[in-house]
Amino acid sequence: MTSRVDSVGLSGISGYPVMVECSISSGLPGFELVGLPDAAVRESRERVRAAIKNLGFKFPDRRITINLAPADVRKTGPVYDLPLLLAVLTASGQLEDVPADAAFLGELALDGTLRPVSGVLPMALAAAENGTHALYVPAENAAEAAEACADSMAVYPAHTAREVVDALRGISP
């Protein structure tokens, strides 16, 4: 199965849209991350794996390939942890498709807690410019994101990835 989750990245002081595409297929279990990830992004594999298990979901024991598009732009930092987690849950059938007009960003702790990230202001502006209507961010980054573009999109603060999943499932606001 495949899934797509939208996010945003930071290049210098400008934000740009990033698509997190996930494919889960048969074969030897593995977790490949492509699309010019730096070391912090590659390390997100382990944060995502631990968070999925610690949140009570099943980590797929199949071949997982995740592409961060556009593939010709270097991706830096842990900002993609939350969208990676959502892409894996969606592709594995544990979560319905996320809304196409939503974007997600945030660093994961091993227990699924969301940690704040740097550069939210330009990333939020880029998300709004690209038609995003809902931006899910760590609670500590919500004020900055809302200040940037509260008139053009809704900003949803979350303390944990579980809060985001429950909101997407309609279980909690």
Disulfide bonds with the S-S distance in Angstrom:
none
